[in-house]
Amino acid sequence: MKLLTANRLTDGAVLWLAGRNMWTEDFDNAAVLDAATADGALAIAQDEPGLLIAPYLVEVDDDGVDRRERLREAIRAKGPSVGHSVKAPR
């Protein structure tokens, strides 16, 4: 099982393929694809240079992102890792 992810060209937001030509920022709405469907979807996404940056496939298991995947995928699945710190008063 695989998910297809990319970044949106206009703002860099992480996107997940939710359905045919439908993208979402919500990991929970990502479509789980079999190998053949995933390869076809990746080929289509790679032909969208005006919309997407660097689409690629991510292996998943029943619990979501496969534990063997890189830390990057776990972070992408949970959302941005910046903008959460509080600035100290000056």
Secondary structure, DSSP 8 states (H G I E B T S, - for coil): -EEEEEEETTT--EEEEEETTEEES-GGG---B-HHHHHHHHHHHHT-TTTEEEEEEEEEETTEE-TTS-HHHHHHHH--SSS-S-----
